[in-house]
Amino acid sequence: MDRLIIQPYLRAQKEKDLEKQRESCASDTFQKKQEAEAAVRLMQESVRRIIEAEEARMGLIIVNAWYGKFVNDQSRRDERAKVIDVTVPLQCLVKDSKLILTEASKAGLPGFYDPCVGEDKNLKVLYQFRGVLHQVMSADNEALRIPKQSHRIDIDS
């Protein structure tokens, strides 16, 4: 009974509540998105210089970075739009071949915004360090320090 009636009802109720929250935050989210895009445009030149410096010393280069709610289920493709590209803002935060993020929500970082209000978010980063690819996914409120040996991608296996 729990599986047939109660769980589907609770799931539907949670989805309805999230939809209400999204609607009430839609204009705020749009404004934050515009601000984030403007910040990213301003960061472009600075990021270009940071990448040149990091490439010269075989340092930390953010190849791709995504923030939001990741969905593996193919039947829920519409939810893929709930991630944003944060490659430029993250590269801008690289100092001396290191990136250190605190335990606070990443939505408050320059160039970031919350693409899926009220839902669990992650930060997925593909980066290169010393010419080797690394990848990490961390929860929104989780501290992150890169580079780390444990993030290394073993291509030969």
PyMOL commands that set and color helices and strands:
alter all, ss='L'
color gray80, all
select helices_A, chain A and resi 2-56+74-82+87-92+106-108+149-151
alter helices_A, ss='H'
color red, helices_A
select strands_A, chain A and resi 60-68+83-85+99-101+122-129+132-139+144-146
alter strands_A, ss='S'
color yellow, strands_A
deselect
rebuild
show_as cartoon
